[in-house]
């Protein structure tokens, strides 16, 4: 949770708003790339933050991402219910932080070979 507490207030607020929008049934734009970059700790070759891109690529992109990023998919499956159940993002993160740290470590280990 140190990373969350050290994040700039604008970053925390943006993610809190995205969390609230998702819980309300909305689809915040630009969240997934930021979350995946944070988990990965790496820059991406493509910086896509538009809703149209998601609509264009759709399910095939998600399936490819699941195959390429199994740790991310598993962490979402494990942590997702707690994240959506909690009215506050910070409380939810406290609960799932160990899962996210483990996923990030597993991804780093896999990428190192």
Buried (B, 14 or more C-beta within 10 A) or exposed (E): EEEBEEBEEEEBEBBEBBBBBBBEEEEBBBBBBBBBEBBBEEEEEEEBEEEEBBEEEEEEEEEEBBEEBBBBBBBBEBBBEBBEEBEEBBEBBBEBBEBBBBBBEBBBEEEEE
